[in-house]
Amino acid sequence: EDQVTQSPEALRLQEGESSSLNCSYTVSGLRGLFWYRQDPGKGPEFLFTLYSAGEEKEKERLKATLTKKESFLHITAPKPEDSATYLCAGGNRDDKIIFGKGTRLHILP
Amino acid sequence: NAGVTQTPKFRILKIGQSMTLQCTQDMNHNYMYWYRQDPGMGLKLIYYSVGAGITDKGEVPNGYNVSRSTTEDFPLRLELAAPSQTSVYFCASSSAGNTIYFGEGSWLTVV
C-alpha cells in the first residue's frame, strides 16, 4: 500500500534557526513528489514538485530535495511568516496523490 | 485567476439532510479530486476523476457520490448526512501526473 509519512508532527524554532522537515514515502511508480504549504483556514498552496532522485528546488528560504526513499524540506533562517503546516504528497503510477499528515511549523520571533 | 472554485464556503446540515458541494476549475485540467481533511489526520481522498464521464473511488468514498459531466465541474453529493461527515472538504485539479491545485475549502458541520 502506498504511504507517505512526515516527521516531526510539529516543530517549534526560533527565528533564524534553520532546520529540515522529513517526508518518507513508499509510492508505487512515483510520478512526482509534491510539497505544499497550508495556512489555517486555507487550501494547500503549491510549493514544489520533484520528479527524480537527486533533484533539488529552491524558493526563498525553502529548499526541497529528493532521494529514492525520502524528501526533505530545508528551511534556512526562517521568519515568523514561515509558520504554517507543510504537506508532502506522492503521485503514484495510477495518478493518485497520497498525502502525509503534515508538519506544523511554528517560528518564534 | 480563478483556478479551482468551491461553493459553499460554510454549511451546517442536520442529520439525514442531503447537499451538494460544487467545484469548478478553469485550467482545462482532466483530473479532479475531492479530499476531506480532519484535524491531525491529513488529507483523505474521497473520489477522483480522470476525465469527463469517468469517476473512481478513493480511500473514503462511503456516504458520498460524484459525477463528472463536463471537464470543468466535479460536484460532490452527500446523501443522508451523518456527524462523521463533519469536516473540511477540498476540491483539486491537475493535468495528468502533474501538480494538483486546490480550492479554498468548504467547511461542513453536521448536527
Backbone of each chain as ProteinMPNN parsed JSONL, in Angstrom:
{"seq_chain_A": "EDQVTQSPEALRLQEGESSSLNCSYTVSGLRGLFWYRQDPGKGPEFLFTLYSAGEEKEKERLKATLTKKESFLHITAPKPEDSATYLCAGGNRDDKIIFGKGTRLHILP", "coords_chain_A": {"N_chain_A": [[0.838, -1.196, 0.0], [0.52, 2.19, -0.834], [2.236, 4.835, 0.799], [2.805, 7.788, 2.719], [4.835, 9.392, 4.965], [5.295, 11.847, 7.362], [7.661, 13.698, 9.289], [8.991, 15.851, 11.869], [5.803, 15.719, 13.691], [5.182, 18.194, 14.695], [6.949, 21.273, 14.98], [8.892, 23.583, 16.62], [10.655, 26.518, 16.217], [13.194, 28.96, 16.759], [13.257, 32.237, 15.405], [15.359, 32.482, 12.607], [16.632, 30.101, 13.115], [17.732, 27.393, 11.487], [16.381, 24.399, 9.932], [15.158, 21.066, 9.107], [12.465, 19.394, 7.465], [11.043, 16.152, 7.286], [10.077, 13.732, 4.836], [9.038, 10.616, 4.308], [8.579, 8.073, 1.916], [6.654, 5.453, 0.4], [5.767, 4.724, -2.528], [4.145, 3.482, -5.288], [5.714, 3.392, -8.366], [6.566, 6.173, -8.463], [5.459, 9.255, -9.55], [5.793, 11.848, -9.04], [6.838, 14.044, -6.438], [5.419, 16.033, -4.097], [5.351, 19.208, -2.481], [3.525, 21.172, -0.218], [2.258, 24.184, 1.233], [0.196, 25.003, 3.947], [-1.929, 27.312, 5.3], [-3.794, 28.23, 8.264], [-7.283, 27.708, 7.865], [-7.208, 27.825, 5.127], [-6.786, 26.57, 1.72], [-4.393, 24.051, 0.627], [-1.293, 25.322, -0.567], [0.631, 25.246, -3.422], [4.092, 24.399, -3.448], [6.523, 22.979, -4.371], [7.458, 20.604, -6.937], [9.031, 17.526, -7.267], [10.75, 15.243, -9.324], [12.676, 13.256, -9.715], [15.25, 11.283, -8.111], [17.815, 13.05, -6.478], [17.166, 15.481, -7.421], [16.731, 18.979, -6.81], [15.005, 21.813, -5.541], [14.458, 25.314, -5.109], [13.061, 27.998, -3.233], [12.956, 31.103, -2.129], [13.455, 30.998, 1.265], [13.269, 28.285, 1.366], [14.186, 24.958, 0.513], [13.798, 22.074, -1.362], [14.55, 18.631, -1.456], [15.217, 15.4, -2.949], [15.393, 11.911, -2.471], [15.641, 8.362, -3.173], [13.986, 7.332, -1.28], [13.169, 9.297, 0.448], [12.133, 12.691, 1.069], [13.255, 15.979, 1.7], [12.486, 19.034, 3.277], [14.147, 21.837, 3.514], [14.62, 24.524, 5.68], [15.886, 27.644, 5.771], [17.172, 30.008, 7.944], [14.563, 30.818, 9.099], [11.556, 32.874, 9.19], [8.942, 34.41, 11.189], [6.677, 34.499, 9.499], [6.878, 32.193, 8.045], [5.627, 30.282, 9.432], [3.402, 27.616, 9.398], [1.469, 24.786, 8.22], [3.157, 22.174, 6.669], [2.814, 20.162, 3.92], [3.427, 17.006, 2.481], [3.33, 15.044, -0.47], [2.804, 12.173, -2.547], [2.653, 11.159, -5.946], [1.238, 8.392, -7.514], [1.608, 5.562, -9.801], [-0.92, 5.275, -10.817], [-1.849, 7.771, -10.92], [-2.933, 8.677, -8.561], [-2.854, 10.813, -5.74], [-1.135, 10.759, -2.799], [-1.255, 11.855, 0.445], [0.822, 12.957, 3.178], [0.469, 13.438, 6.791], [1.314, 15.896, 7.516], [3.501, 18.536, 8.747], [3.46, 20.664, 11.435], [4.667, 23.782, 11.597], [6.146, 26.174, 13.646], [7.368, 29.327, 14.006], [9.161, 31.174, 16.206], [9.3, 34.565, 17.183]], "CA_chain_A": [[0.0, 0.0, 0.0], [1.286, 3.435, -0.911], [2.21, 5.548, 2.078], [3.678, 8.947, 2.886], [4.952, 9.667, 6.398], [6.047, 13.066, 7.616], [8.148, 13.908, 10.652], [8.138, 15.569, 13.019], [4.413, 16.19, 13.568], [5.207, 19.62, 14.99], [8.307, 21.776, 15.167], [8.978, 24.98, 17.032], [12.008, 27.042, 16.003], [13.405, 30.386, 16.927], [13.542, 32.953, 14.16], [16.753, 32.354, 12.209], [17.143, 28.757, 13.413], [17.473, 26.535, 10.328], [16.04, 23.008, 10.231], [14.632, 20.297, 7.973], [11.291, 18.538, 7.63], [11.258, 14.9, 6.58], [8.951, 13.046, 4.203], [9.406, 9.28, 3.839], [7.491, 7.606, 1.053], [6.643, 4.217, -0.377], [4.739, 5.021, -3.534], [4.396, 2.659, -6.469], [5.936, 4.137, -9.606], [6.456, 7.599, -8.126], [5.403, 10.148, -10.71], [6.087, 13.203, -8.587], [6.789, 14.266, -5.002], [4.915, 17.396, -4.018], [5.319, 19.915, -1.207], [2.536, 22.242, -0.127], [2.132, 24.946, 2.475], [-1.2, 25.261, 4.272], [-2.204, 28.226, 6.398], [-5.091, 27.934, 8.888], [-8.469, 28.177, 7.169], [-6.945, 27.956, 3.692], [-6.411, 25.369, 0.998], [-2.955, 23.891, 0.428], [-0.687, 26.147, -1.615], [1.731, 24.512, -4.035], [5.453, 24.902, -3.318], [7.493, 22.327, -5.255], [7.327, 19.236, -7.425], [10.3, 16.861, -7.568], [10.409, 14.087, -10.147], [13.666, 12.178, -9.705], [16.233, 11.322, -7.033], [18.901, 13.989, -6.72], [16.629, 16.778, -7.837], [16.56, 19.985, -5.772], [14.356, 23.055, -5.969], [14.519, 26.339, -4.079], [12.183, 29.164, -3.309], [13.236, 31.968, -0.974], [14.175, 30.32, 2.345], [12.942, 26.865, 1.302], [14.8, 24.102, -0.492], [13.314, 20.701, -1.314], [15.437, 17.638, -2.055], [14.568, 14.096, -3.12], [16.157, 10.676, -2.657], [14.748, 7.277, -3.603], [13.067, 6.937, -0.206], [12.789, 10.415, 1.285], [12.307, 14.067, 0.614], [13.464, 16.909, 2.8], [12.228, 20.453, 3.051], [15.085, 22.573, 4.345], [14.212, 25.907, 5.904], [17.074, 28.382, 6.174], [16.912, 31.282, 8.635], [13.121, 31.076, 8.965], [10.905, 34.035, 9.781], [7.617, 34.048, 11.717], [5.697, 34.293, 8.427], [7.022, 30.833, 7.526], [4.803, 29.4, 10.258], [2.315, 27.006, 8.627], [1.591, 23.332, 8.105], [3.774, 21.794, 5.404], [2.32, 18.865, 3.492], [4.158, 16.278, 1.457], [2.44, 14.107, -1.157], [3.397, 11.426, -3.651], [1.768, 10.72, -7.001], [1.62, 7.036, -7.897], [1.504, 5.219, -11.224], [-2.332, 5.415, -11.204], [-2.142, 9.202, -10.805], [-3.499, 9.06, -7.268], [-1.939, 11.604, -4.921], [-1.24, 10.317, -1.415], [-0.71, 12.901, 1.309], [1.193, 12.742, 4.569], [-0.372, 14.169, 7.737], [1.815, 17.253, 7.627], [4.305, 19.019, 9.871], [3.068, 22.014, 11.861], [5.874, 24.55, 11.88], [5.904, 27.442, 14.331], [8.6, 30.096, 14.137], [9.019, 32.154, 17.29], [10.095, 35.797, 16.912]], "C_chain_A": [[0.878, 1.253, 0.0], [1.13, 4.241, 0.372], [3.198, 6.701, 2.057], [3.661, 9.322, 4.361], [5.819, 10.883, 6.615], [6.484, 13.137, 9.078], [8.982, 15.182, 10.701], [6.706, 16.033, 12.775], [4.358, 17.695, 13.775], [6.641, 20.03, 15.296], [8.244, 23.253, 15.524], [10.426, 25.424, 16.906], [12.044, 28.515, 16.365], [13.636, 31.01, 15.556], [15.032, 32.866, 13.852], [17.351, 30.977, 12.423], [16.772, 27.801, 12.284], [17.168, 25.101, 10.756], [15.517, 22.329, 8.964], [13.411, 19.506, 8.382], [11.481, 17.308, 6.752], [9.971, 14.34, 6.007], [9.462, 11.713, 3.67], [8.264, 8.724, 3.017], [7.744, 6.189, 0.533], [5.464, 4.358, -1.315], [5.094, 4.268, -4.809], [4.566, 3.538, -7.71], [5.827, 5.634, -9.424], [6.511, 8.474, -9.374], [5.642, 11.595, -10.327], [5.973, 13.258, -7.082], [6.498, 15.752, -4.82], [5.034, 17.924, -2.602], [4.323, 21.069, -1.301], [2.684, 22.933, 1.211], [0.649, 25.183, 2.713], [-1.29, 26.17, 5.491], [-3.575, 27.918, 6.981], [-6.255, 28.527, 8.099], [-8.309, 28.332, 5.669], [-6.696, 26.595, 3.049], [-4.907, 25.267, 0.855], [-2.456, 24.701, -0.765], [0.551, 25.443, -2.128], [3.072, 25.205, -3.815], [6.371, 24.316, -4.397], [6.958, 20.999, -5.767], [8.722, 18.724, -7.765], [9.986, 15.556, -8.284], [11.425, 12.953, -10.055], [14.672, 12.398, -8.583], [17.403, 12.217, -7.429], [18.429, 15.378, -7.107], [16.476, 17.69, -6.622], [15.844, 21.185, -6.367], [14.345, 24.028, -4.807], [13.521, 27.447, -4.347], [12.36, 29.944, -2.019], [14.001, 31.169, 0.081], [13.974, 28.806, 2.334], [13.717, 26.156, 0.195], [14.31, 22.685, -0.293], [14.29, 19.803, -2.053], [14.74, 16.286, -2.068], [15.614, 12.996, -3.253], [15.169, 9.59, -3.069], [13.753, 6.882, -2.527], [12.514, 8.111, 0.583], [12.855, 11.723, 0.513], [12.473, 14.928, 1.856], [13.08, 18.313, 2.347], [13.106, 21.206, 4.035], [14.615, 24.027, 4.448], [15.409, 26.641, 6.496], [16.672, 29.729, 6.748], [15.441, 31.665, 8.554], [12.671, 32.341, 9.686], [9.529, 33.62, 10.289], [6.577, 33.804, 10.624], [5.835, 32.942, 7.73], [6.216, 29.825, 8.343], [3.586, 28.924, 9.459], [2.42, 25.5, 8.803], [2.138, 23.015, 6.72], [3.39, 20.349, 5.097], [3.188, 18.295, 2.391], [3.189, 15.282, 0.824], [3.192, 13.411, -2.282], [2.337, 11.03, -4.661], [2.188, 9.349, -7.482], [1.357, 6.774, -9.379], [0.07, 5.304, -11.739], [-2.794, 6.862, -11.107], [-2.963, 9.544, -9.574], [-2.428, 9.812, -6.492], [-2.17, 11.225, -3.472], [-0.52, 11.329, -0.544], [-0.232, 12.335, 2.64], [0.309, 13.6, 5.468], [0.126, 15.585, 7.983], [2.71, 17.484, 8.824], [3.872, 20.443, 10.17], [4.318, 22.736, 12.316], [5.5, 25.877, 12.519], [7.243, 28.129, 14.553], [8.377, 31.212, 15.153], [9.881, 33.373, 17.008], [11.152, 36.022, 17.988]], "O_chain_A": [[1.852, 1.347, 0.747], [0.047, 4.319, 0.95], [4.274, 6.614, 1.466], [2.597, 9.544, 4.939], [6.943, 10.953, 6.118], [5.771, 12.695, 9.979], [9.606, 15.56, 9.71], [6.427, 16.672, 11.761], [3.587, 18.392, 13.116], [7.437, 19.239, 15.801], [7.629, 24.058, 14.826], [11.325, 24.77, 17.435], [11.037, 29.217, 16.28], [14.16, 30.358, 14.654], [15.869, 33.139, 14.713], [18.46, 30.707, 11.964], [15.604, 27.439, 12.145], [17.629, 24.642, 11.801], [15.446, 22.938, 7.897], [13.327, 19.006, 9.503], [12.0, 17.39, 5.639], [8.906, 14.455, 6.613], [10.225, 11.674, 2.705], [7.099, 8.887, 3.382], [8.878, 5.791, 0.267], [4.314, 4.138, -0.936], [6.197, 4.399, -5.339], [3.684, 4.323, -8.058], [5.082, 6.298, -10.145], [7.472, 8.438, -10.142], [5.688, 12.472, -11.19], [5.114, 12.597, -6.499], [7.227, 16.611, -5.317], [4.842, 17.186, -1.636], [4.272, 21.816, -2.277], [3.167, 22.356, 2.185], [-0.08, 25.529, 1.783], [-0.795, 25.841, 6.569], [-4.439, 27.399, 6.275], [-6.224, 29.695, 7.713], [-9.173, 28.907, 5.006], [-6.433, 25.605, 3.732], [-4.206, 26.275, 0.948], [-3.094, 24.759, -1.816], [1.43, 25.083, -1.345], [3.191, 26.421, -3.967], [6.923, 25.043, -5.223], [6.125, 20.355, -5.129], [9.493, 19.39, -8.456], [9.062, 14.841, -7.897], [11.073, 11.798, -10.294], [14.92, 13.526, -8.157], [17.91, 12.154, -8.549], [19.207, 16.332, -7.116], [16.133, 17.229, -5.533], [16.04, 21.534, -7.532], [14.235, 23.621, -3.65], [13.19, 27.781, -5.485], [11.957, 29.492, -0.947], [15.107, 30.704, -0.197], [14.473, 28.118, 3.224], [13.88, 26.68, -0.907], [14.391, 22.145, 0.81], [14.794, 20.148, -3.122], [13.802, 16.047, -1.308], [16.573, 13.108, -4.017], [13.991, 9.871, -3.29], [12.782, 6.178, -2.808], [11.524, 7.972, 1.301], [13.516, 11.849, -0.518], [11.911, 14.646, 2.914], [13.316, 18.716, 1.207], [12.845, 21.215, 5.238], [14.266, 24.663, 3.453], [15.885, 26.305, 7.58], [15.932, 30.492, 6.126], [15.101, 32.713, 8.006], [13.299, 32.808, 10.636], [9.0, 32.591, 9.867], [5.681, 32.98, 10.807], [4.993, 32.585, 6.907], [6.134, 28.651, 7.982], [2.837, 29.734, 8.913], [3.34, 25.001, 9.451], [1.642, 23.527, 5.716], [3.611, 19.443, 5.9], [3.625, 19.008, 1.487], [2.323, 14.737, 1.508], [4.098, 13.982, -2.89], [1.243, 10.611, -4.283], [3.352, 9.142, -7.824], [0.934, 7.667, -10.112], [-0.151, 5.394, -12.946], [-3.988, 7.147, -11.201], [-3.62, 10.584, -9.538], [-1.243, 9.488, -6.576], [-3.285, 11.355, -2.967], [0.656, 11.629, -0.751], [-0.793, 11.372, 3.163], [-0.499, 14.391, 4.983], [-0.575, 16.389, 8.598], [2.683, 16.726, 9.794], [3.903, 21.315, 9.303], [4.95, 22.351, 13.299], [4.653, 26.611, 12.01], [8.136, 27.584, 15.202], [7.517, 32.075, 14.976], [11.048, 33.244, 16.64], [11.902, 36.996, 17.923]]}, "seq_chain_B": "NAGVTQTPKFRILKIGQSMTLQCTQDMNHNYMYWYRQDPGMGLKLIYYSVGAGITDKGEVPNGYNVSRSTTEDFPLRLELAAPSQTSVYFCASSSAGNTIYFGEGSWLTVV", "coords_chain_B": {"N_chain_B": [[-7.773, 34.576, -12.955], [-9.044, 32.487, -11.538], [-8.836, 29.644, -11.031], [-9.394, 26.897, -9.013], [-12.606, 26.681, -7.866], [-14.743, 26.563, -5.131], [-17.98, 26.011, -3.761], [-20.556, 25.77, -1.206], [-18.767, 28.031, 1.052], [-19.108, 27.681, 3.788], [-21.258, 25.508, 5.644], [-24.045, 24.336, 7.451], [-25.534, 21.36, 8.273], [-28.369, 19.309, 9.002], [-28.65, 16.104, 10.581], [-29.233, 13.505, 8.318], [-30.031, 15.136, 6.228], [-29.449, 16.173, 2.813], [-26.931, 17.326, 0.511], [-25.12, 19.228, -1.961], [-21.78, 19.804, -2.736], [-20.238, 22.183, -4.651], [-17.875, 22.323, -7.342], [-15.66, 23.867, -9.505], [-13.344, 24.269, -12.199], [-11.038, 26.258, -14.059], [-8.859, 25.669, -15.588], [-8.633, 23.836, -17.529], [-8.037, 21.242, -16.777], [-7.716, 17.706, -16.808], [-7.872, 15.945, -14.656], [-9.605, 15.669, -11.607], [-10.289, 16.059, -8.104], [-11.657, 15.107, -4.923], [-11.086, 15.805, -1.589], [-11.139, 15.156, 1.935], [-10.435, 16.764, 5.011], [-9.544, 16.157, 8.207], [-8.923, 17.2, 11.575], [-5.533, 16.76, 12.404], [-5.374, 14.518, 10.816], [-4.626, 14.611, 8.206], [-5.011, 14.77, 4.595], [-7.59, 13.049, 3.043], [-8.462, 11.042, 0.309], [-11.5, 11.186, -1.366], [-13.112, 10.837, -3.755], [-12.126, 10.63, -7.207], [-11.487, 11.856, -10.544], [-10.613, 11.168, -13.858], [-11.332, 12.317, -16.136], [-14.023, 13.725, -18.123], [-17.039, 12.034, -17.542], [-15.868, 9.905, -16.263], [-15.309, 8.428, -13.187], [-13.872, 7.548, -9.995], [-13.415, 5.633, -6.971], [-11.869, 6.816, -3.975], [-9.974, 6.682, -0.949], [-11.931, 6.974, 1.08], [-14.838, 6.685, 0.314], [-17.454, 6.157, 1.187], [-20.785, 7.182, 1.714], [-20.808, 9.281, 0.047], [-21.251, 10.726, -3.252], [-20.314, 11.268, -6.672], [-20.193, 13.108, -9.775], [-19.236, 13.627, -13.179], [-19.825, 15.451, -15.578], [-18.869, 17.386, -17.24], [-15.687, 18.796, -18.282], [-15.007, 20.892, -16.614], [-16.493, 20.808, -14.192], [-17.096, 19.244, -11.025], [-19.026, 18.016, -8.974], [-19.72, 17.162, -5.532], [-21.736, 14.975, -3.837], [-23.535, 14.666, -0.872], [-25.366, 12.291, 0.675], [-27.932, 11.729, 3.005], [-26.762, 12.973, 5.458], [-24.311, 12.548, 8.024], [-22.978, 12.848, 11.387], [-20.297, 12.078, 11.291], [-19.423, 13.058, 8.925], [-18.769, 15.649, 9.259], [-16.42, 17.98, 8.487], [-13.613, 19.424, 6.708], [-13.732, 20.104, 3.33], [-11.957, 19.678, 0.364], [-11.621, 20.529, -2.979], [-9.775, 19.683, -5.892], [-7.566, 20.001, -8.744], [-5.762, 18.777, -11.634], [-3.398, 18.411, -14.348], [-2.494, 15.405, -16.075], [-0.52, 13.486, -13.936], [0.792, 15.668, -12.919], [1.331, 18.681, -10.933], [-1.111, 19.229, -8.416], [-3.782, 21.479, -7.875], [-5.461, 23.316, -5.419], [-8.758, 24.167, -4.223], [-10.265, 26.628, -2.01], [-11.569, 25.427, 0.045], [-14.349, 23.89, 1.789], [-16.269, 24.251, 4.591], [-17.964, 22.004, 6.5], [-20.522, 21.266, 8.739], [-22.247, 18.824, 10.509], [-25.122, 18.449, 12.295]], "CA_chain_B": [[-7.002, 33.817, -11.972], [-9.974, 31.804, -10.649], [-8.287, 28.357, -10.6], [-10.399, 25.961, -8.526], [-13.58, 27.417, -7.067], [-15.68, 25.709, -4.393], [-19.073, 26.627, -3.013], [-20.391, 26.981, -0.407], [-17.607, 28.076, 1.933], [-19.543, 27.131, 5.07], [-22.619, 24.991, 5.627], [-24.475, 23.495, 8.569], [-26.569, 20.415, 7.867], [-28.929, 18.434, 10.024], [-28.504, 14.675, 10.301], [-30.205, 12.981, 7.369], [-30.209, 16.019, 5.086], [-28.542, 15.977, 1.68], [-26.476, 18.563, -0.105], [-24.078, 19.097, -2.971], [-20.682, 20.763, -2.778], [-19.917, 22.462, -6.051], [-16.47, 22.577, -7.652], [-15.396, 24.148, -10.906], [-11.975, 24.728, -12.468], [-10.936, 26.921, -15.367], [-7.5, 25.427, -16.081], [-8.739, 22.772, -18.527], [-7.406, 20.035, -16.246], [-8.509, 16.487, -16.94], [-8.015, 15.269, -13.38], [-10.185, 16.405, -10.489], [-10.267, 15.276, -6.873], [-12.253, 15.587, -3.691], [-10.452, 15.348, -0.366], [-11.596, 15.689, 3.212], [-9.328, 16.957, 5.946], [-9.936, 16.184, 9.61], [-7.792, 17.664, 12.398], [-4.497, 15.784, 12.706], [-5.494, 13.286, 10.023], [-4.177, 14.807, 6.84], [-5.995, 14.788, 3.513], [-8.024, 11.722, 2.608], [-9.107, 11.108, -0.987], [-12.864, 10.652, -1.366], [-13.323, 10.402, -5.132], [-11.374, 11.376, -8.19], [-11.952, 11.692, -11.921], [-9.533, 11.394, -14.819], [-11.886, 12.98, -17.311], [-15.486, 13.778, -18.156], [-17.7, 10.749, -17.639], [-15.104, 8.859, -15.573], [-15.046, 8.691, -11.771], [-13.386, 6.379, -9.272], [-13.384, 5.805, -5.534], [-10.605, 6.977, -3.276], [-9.837, 5.948, 0.303], [-13.068, 7.115, 1.99], [-15.962, 7.1, -0.531], [-18.788, 5.82, 1.71], [-21.63, 8.299, 2.09], [-20.641, 10.343, -0.945], [-21.338, 10.402, -4.665], [-19.815, 12.323, -7.555], [-20.459, 12.992, -11.201], [-18.329, 14.48, -13.967], [-20.458, 15.581, -16.885], [-18.05, 18.297, -18.034], [-14.304, 18.9, -17.813], [-14.857, 21.959, -15.625], [-17.259, 20.675, -12.96], [-16.977, 17.957, -10.33], [-19.767, 18.177, -7.721], [-19.713, 16.091, -4.536], [-23.061, 14.844, -3.241], [-23.673, 13.979, 0.41], [-26.716, 11.779, 0.906], [-28.173, 11.319, 4.394], [-25.602, 13.452, 6.2], [-24.045, 11.993, 9.349], [-21.973, 13.649, 12.115], [-18.948, 11.691, 10.873], [-19.069, 13.803, 7.716], [-18.294, 16.969, 9.643], [-15.036, 18.027, 8.038], [-13.316, 20.421, 5.684], [-13.654, 19.427, 2.039], [-11.174, 20.379, -0.644], [-11.612, 20.095, -4.363], [-8.488, 19.963, -6.518], [-7.47, 19.576, -10.144], [-4.408, 18.701, -12.194], [-3.222, 17.682, -15.593], [-2.045, 14.062, -15.724], [0.785, 13.31, -13.322], [1.432, 16.934, -12.559], [0.945, 19.345, -9.694], [-2.537, 19.467, -8.237], [-4.102, 22.79, -7.33], [-6.597, 23.174, -4.522], [-9.656, 25.241, -3.888], [-10.089, 27.208, -0.691], [-12.173, 24.577, 1.061], [-15.741, 24.041, 2.233], [-16.399, 23.776, 5.972], [-19.276, 21.392, 6.674], [-20.846, 20.754, 10.072], [-23.488, 18.058, 10.548], [-25.594, 18.47, 13.695]], "C_chain_B": [[-7.888, 32.995, -11.047], [-9.397, 30.491, -10.163], [-9.391, 27.384, -10.258], [-11.323, 26.706, -7.57], [-14.575, 26.455, -6.445], [-16.77, 26.563, -3.763], [-19.939, 25.541, -2.39], [-19.109, 26.926, 0.409], [-17.924, 27.43, 3.277], [-20.975, 26.624, 4.934], [-22.852, 24.175, 6.882], [-25.637, 22.649, 8.084], [-27.12, 19.691, 9.079], [-28.736, 16.986, 9.597], [-29.62, 14.225, 9.359], [-30.46, 13.874, 6.167], [-29.19, 15.671, 3.998], [-28.094, 17.328, 1.154], [-25.393, 18.245, -1.135], [-23.048, 20.204, -2.795], [-20.276, 20.939, -4.24], [-18.425, 22.746, -6.207], [-16.341, 22.809, -9.146], [-13.962, 24.645, -11.066], [-11.892, 25.259, -13.891], [-9.554, 26.733, -15.991], [-7.466, 24.314, -17.131], [-8.012, 21.498, -18.086], [-8.322, 18.831, -16.438], [-8.822, 15.857, -15.586], [-8.642, 16.203, -12.339], [-10.357, 15.472, -9.309], [-11.144, 15.939, -5.822], [-11.529, 14.935, -2.519], [-11.259, 15.866, 0.823], [-10.398, 15.765, 4.135], [-9.89, 17.102, 7.346], [-8.719, 16.568, 10.441], [-6.807, 16.537, 12.702], [-4.496, 14.547, 11.828], [-5.029, 13.457, 8.584], [-5.335, 14.79, 5.846], [-6.305, 13.368, 3.071], [-8.804, 11.867, 1.304], [-10.476, 10.448, -0.935], [-13.181, 10.029, -2.73], [-12.393, 11.191, -6.039], [-11.903, 11.036, -9.585], [-10.799, 12.021, -12.863], [-10.037, 12.04, -16.105], [-13.392, 12.949, -17.257], [-16.052, 12.381, -18.362], [-17.027, 9.614, -16.891], [-14.872, 9.273, -14.127], [-14.579, 7.404, -11.108], [-13.286, 6.694, -7.796], [-11.965, 6.014, -5.037], [-10.6, 6.141, -2.008], [-11.124, 5.904, 1.12], [-14.334, 7.515, 1.231], [-17.354, 6.93, 0.092], [-19.534, 7.055, 2.171], [-21.583, 9.454, 1.105], [-20.887, 9.802, -2.35], [-20.816, 11.57, -5.474], [-20.321, 12.067, -8.967], [-19.496, 13.918, -11.924], [-18.886, 14.548, -15.392], [-19.679, 16.516, -17.799], [-16.624, 18.293, -17.502], [-14.195, 19.84, -16.628], [-15.447, 21.624, -14.253], [-17.169, 19.278, -12.358], [-17.699, 18.082, -8.987], [-19.694, 16.933, -6.84], [-21.055, 16.098, -3.809], [-22.96, 14.082, -1.93], [-25.131, 13.572, 0.572], [-26.832, 11.373, 2.369], [-26.99, 11.676, 5.292], [-25.544, 12.864, 7.609], [-22.984, 12.841, 10.051], [-20.54, 13.324, 11.702], [-18.497, 12.415, 9.608], [-18.739, 15.266, 7.998], [-16.8, 17.041, 9.349], [-14.836, 19.258, 7.164], [-13.081, 19.673, 4.379], [-12.905, 20.307, 1.045], [-11.338, 19.711, -1.991], [-10.268, 20.488, -4.963], [-8.507, 19.495, -7.96], [-6.02, 19.543, -10.586], [-4.487, 18.206, -13.629], [-2.505, 16.381, -15.231], [-0.645, 14.051, -15.149], [1.459, 14.562, -12.846], [0.854, 17.523, -11.278], [-0.563, 19.504, -9.607], [-2.733, 20.794, -7.515], [-5.425, 22.694, -6.59], [-7.487, 24.404, -4.521], [-9.458, 25.673, -2.447], [-10.787, 26.417, 0.417], [-13.624, 24.918, 1.362], [-15.853, 23.42, 3.614], [-17.809, 23.275, 6.195], [-19.419, 20.881, 8.1], [-22.19, 20.051, 9.998], [-23.925, 17.944, 12.004], [-26.884, 17.674, 13.852]], "O_chain_B": [[-7.539, 32.809, -9.881], [-9.457, 30.227, -8.962], [-10.232, 27.07, -11.1], [-10.871, 27.29, -6.585], [-15.177, 25.633, -7.136], [-16.526, 27.677, -3.299], [-20.063, 24.467, -2.981], [-18.441, 25.894, 0.453], [-17.094, 26.712, 3.836], [-21.795, 27.206, 4.223], [-21.983, 23.424, 7.325], [-26.613, 23.171, 7.544], [-26.414, 19.486, 10.066], [-28.666, 16.68, 8.407], [-30.795, 14.524, 9.576], [-31.045, 13.425, 5.181], [-28.208, 14.969, 4.24], [-28.776, 18.339, 1.323], [-24.836, 17.147, -1.168], [-23.39, 21.383, -2.714], [-20.01, 19.973, -4.955], [-17.794, 23.329, -5.325], [-16.856, 22.034, -9.952], [-13.429, 25.342, -10.202], [-12.574, 24.782, -14.797], [-9.126, 27.537, -16.819], [-6.392, 23.902, -17.569], [-7.448, 20.773, -18.906], [-9.536, 18.919, -16.256], [-9.903, 15.303, -15.388], [-8.259, 17.366, -12.213], [-10.543, 14.266, -9.469], [-11.348, 17.153, -5.827], [-11.376, 13.716, -2.449], [-11.962, 16.872, 0.729], [-9.476, 14.952, 4.062], [-10.621, 18.048, 7.639], [-7.59, 16.283, 10.042], [-7.201, 15.483, 13.201], [-3.713, 13.625, 12.056], [-5.048, 12.491, 7.822], [-6.502, 14.796, 6.238], [-5.405, 12.586, 2.764], [-9.696, 12.709, 1.199], [-10.606, 9.298, -0.516], [-13.48, 8.839, -2.828], [-11.932, 12.277, -5.687], [-12.65, 10.076, -9.777], [-10.102, 13.02, -12.689], [-9.272, 12.279, -17.039], [-13.978, 12.234, -16.445], [-15.608, 11.639, -19.239], [-17.533, 8.492, -16.872], [-14.309, 10.335, -13.863], [-14.853, 6.307, -11.594], [-13.1, 7.844, -7.399], [-11.002, 5.478, -5.583], [-11.143, 5.037, -1.977], [-11.391, 4.905, 1.788], [-14.865, 8.597, 1.482], [-18.328, 7.49, -0.411], [-19.002, 7.875, 2.919], [-22.235, 10.479, 1.302], [-20.755, 8.606, -2.611], [-20.863, 12.718, -5.031], [-20.801, 10.984, -9.303], [-18.999, 14.884, -11.344], [-18.471, 13.802, -16.28], [-19.822, 16.441, -19.019], [-16.381, 17.833, -16.386], [-13.381, 19.616, -15.732], [-14.944, 22.113, -13.241], [-17.165, 18.272, -13.067], [-17.043, 18.24, -7.957], [-19.617, 15.807, -7.331], [-21.454, 17.111, -3.236], [-22.382, 12.997, -1.871], [-26.021, 14.422, 0.602], [-25.925, 10.742, 2.911], [-26.307, 10.798, 5.817], [-26.559, 12.703, 8.286], [-22.174, 13.487, 9.386], [-19.666, 14.19, 11.755], [-17.316, 12.385, 9.261], [-18.46, 16.031, 7.075], [-16.012, 16.265, 9.89], [-15.766, 20.025, 6.917], [-12.313, 18.712, 4.34], [-13.176, 21.5, 0.905], [-11.211, 18.494, -2.125], [-9.69, 21.508, -4.587], [-9.355, 18.695, -8.355], [-5.159, 20.193, -9.994], [-5.5, 17.66, -14.065], [-1.949, 16.291, -14.136], [0.301, 14.534, -15.772], [2.608, 14.512, -12.404], [-0.006, 16.923, -10.632], [-1.219, 19.863, -10.585], [-1.94, 21.171, -6.653], [-6.38, 22.079, -7.064], [-7.041, 25.522, -4.778], [-8.592, 25.152, -1.746], [-10.608, 26.714, 1.599], [-14.066, 26.058, 1.215], [-15.577, 22.236, 3.803], [-18.761, 24.048, 6.088], [-18.558, 20.161, 8.607], [-23.161, 20.608, 9.487], [-23.196, 17.414, 12.842], [-27.422, 17.582, 14.955]]}, "name": "protein", "num_of_chains": 2, "seq": "EDQVTQSPEALRLQEGESSSLNCSYTVSGLRGLFWYRQDPGKGPEFLFTLYSAGEEKEKERLKATLTKKESFLHITAPKPEDSATYLCAGGNRDDKIIFGKGTRLHILPNAGVTQTPKFRILKIGQSMTLQCTQDMNHNYMYWYRQDPGMGLKLIYYSVGAGITDKGEVPNGYNVSRSTTEDFPLRLELAAPSQTSVYFCASSSAGNTIYFGEGSWLTVV"}
